[in-house]
């Protein structure tokens, strides 16, 4: 008879607040530039660009402020699954594999972890509204709906993958 190992305590990754503060500062700079464009309003294009900048980066700023003052970890891994602040909860049995991904835009890149799901449609049916709204664009990039940005985590993505493998030893990791 094989004895089951004792459960591991949850692995908790808090929000990397320093990075989010920096992102908030950048977002507020773009709000200020948008306001300058609106005030200067020398052309219709500048006025439209200013209005769009204020709306988009203003809403981003509000989102960053909420994240900074929320008292919830960014990511929790336990023996039952994954709980991500933006994506929600996944059981290990829902996850077919995890994949390290990188999105390049000009000279910068963003690394993230993609949860490859057995049934993405079942997840989308219960997913938060933002995930459902961005799913078509994410699919056009060749990605599934469950992608965790790693820039808000206090550790590199490799450490997250390692913790995932500790909680779910048979989890396939694709690179």
HUGI-V24345 format. One record per residue. N is the residue number from 1. PHI is phi in radians with two decimals (none if undefined). OMEGA is omega in whole degrees, 0 to 359 (* if undefined). D_FIRST is the distance of its C-alpha to the first C-alpha in Angstrom with 1 decimal. Layout:
N&PHI&OMEGA&D_FIRST, N&PHI&OMEGA&D_FIRST
This chain:
1&none&181&0.0, 2&-1.68&178&3.8, 3&-1.50&178&6.4, 4&-1.36&179&9.6, 5&-1.14&178&12.6, 6&-1.08&180&15.5, 7&-1.10&177&18.1, 8&-1.41&172&21.1, 9&-1.17&180&24.5, 10&-1.02&173&26.8, 11&-1.73&186&28.9, 12&-1.96&177&32.5, 13&-1.98&179&35.4, 14&-1.30&175&38.8, 15&-1.17&175&41.9, 16&-1.39&189&43.8, 17&-1.09&179&46.9, 18&-1.04&179&49.2, 19&-1.17&181&48.8, 20&-1.22&175&49.3, 21&-1.04&180&52.5, 22&-1.12&179&53.8, 23&-1.16&177&53.1, 24&-1.07&179&54.9, 25&-1.05&178&57.8, 26&-1.09&179&58.1, 27&-1.11&179&57.9, 28&-1.16&175&60.7, 29&-1.07&179&62.9, 30&-1.21&174&62.7, 31&-1.10&179&63.6, 32&-1.08&178&66.6, 33&-1.10&177&67.6, 34&-1.07&178&67.4, 35&-1.13&177&69.7, 36&-1.04&178&72.1, 37&-1.09&179&72.1, 38&-1.18&181&72.8, 39&-1.23&181&75.6, 40&-1.18&181&77.2, 41&0.41&179&76.9, 42&-1.28&177&79.4, 43&-2.38&176&77.9, 44&-1.12&179&75.9, 45&-1.07&179&73.1, 46&-1.14&179&72.9, 47&-1.12&179&72.8, 48&-1.13&179&70.1, 49&-1.05&179&68.0, 50&-1.11&180&68.5, 51&-1.10&179&67.5, 52&-1.12&180&64.4, 53&-1.11&180&63.5, 54&-1.12&181&63.9, 55&-1.13&184&61.9, 56&-1.18&184&59.0, 57&-1.27&173&58.7, 58&-1.15&178&59.6, 59&-1.18&175&56.6, 60&-1.07&180&54.4, 61&-1.07&178&55.8, 62&-1.07&179&55.0, 63&-1.08&179&51.4, 64&-1.13&179&51.0, 65&-1.10&178&52.5, 66&-1.04&181&50.1, 67&-1.13&181&47.1, 68&-1.16&185&48.6, 69&-1.77&176&48.9, 70&-1.40&180&45.7, 71&-1.78&181&43.2, 72&-2.49&178&40.1, 73&-1.13&178&37.9, 74&-1.24&184&38.4, 75&-2.59&175&34.7, 76&-2.25&176&31.4, 77&-1.98&175&28.0, 78&-2.48&184&24.9, 79&-1.19&179&21.3, 80&-1.59&181&22.7, 81&2.83&187&25.6, 82&-2.10&174&29.1, 83&-2.20&182&32.1, 84&-1.91&187&35.4, 85&-1.03&182&38.7, 86&-1.68&186&40.6, 87&-1.61&182&38.1, 88&1.76&186&36.0, 89&-1.78&176&32.2, 90&-2.29&170&29.8, 91&-1.43&179&26.2, 92&-1.02&180&24.2, 93&-1.21&177&23.8, 94&-1.45&188&27.6, 95&-1.72&179&28.0, 96&-1.37&181&28.0, 97&-2.93&170&29.0, 98&-2.11&185&31.1, 99&-2.38&173&34.3, 100&-1.42&181&36.7, 101&-2.24&177&40.2, 102&-2.48&179&43.7, 103&-1.90&180&46.8, 104&-1.75&174&50.1, 105&-2.35&184&53.4, 106&0.95&185&56.3, 107&-1.70&181&55.7, 108&-2.02&176&52.7, 109&-2.48&178&49.1, 110&-2.13&177&46.4, 111&-1.69&177&42.7, 112&-2.63&179&40.2, 113&-1.93&178&36.6, 114&-1.72&172&36.2, 115&-1.56&179&33.2, 116&-1.49&188&33.1, 117&-1.71&175&32.1, 118&-1.13&183&30.7, 119&-2.34&181&33.4, 120&-1.03&181&36.3, 121&-1.16&177&38.4, 122&-1.12&177&36.0, 123&-1.13&182&36.0, 124&-1.06&179&39.8, 125&-1.12&181&40.2, 126&-1.96&185&38.7, 127&-1.16&174&39.8, 128&-1.02&184&42.4, 129&-0.95&181&46.0, 130&-1.07&179&46.7, 131&-1.13&179&43.7, 132&-1.10&181&44.9, 133&-1.21&183&48.5, 134&-1.60&183&47.6, 135&-0.99&179&45.2, 136&-1.08&179&47.9, 137&-1.18&178&49.2, 138&-1.10&179&45.7, 139&-1.12&178&45.1, 140&-1.11&177&48.5, 141&-1.47&180&47.2, 142&1.45&183&44.3, 143&-2.05&173&41.7, 144&-1.41&184&39.3, 145&-1.40&186&40.0, 146&-1.89&182&37.4, 147&-2.18&181&38.8, 148&-1.81&173&38.5, 149&-1.15&181&41.5, 150&-1.75&181&40.5, 151&-1.27&177&44.0, 152&-1.74&178&43.2, 153&-1.77&183&40.1, 154&-1.43&182&40.5, 155&-2.29&176&38.4, 156&-1.21&182&38.6, 157&-1.04&179&36.6, 158&-1.08&178&34.5, 159&-1.18&177&33.1, 160&-1.17&179&32.2, 161&-1.06&178&30.5, 162&-1.08&178&28.5, 163&-1.15&177&27.5, 164&-1.06&180&26.5, 165&-1.16&176&24.2, 166&-1.15&182&22.6, 167&-1.40&180&21.9, 168&-2.40&188&21.0, 169&-0.95&182&19.8, 170&-1.53&184&20.2, 171&-1.15&177&23.7, 172&-1.23&177&26.4, 173&-1.99&179&29.4, 174&-1.87&179&32.7, 175&-1.99&*&35.8
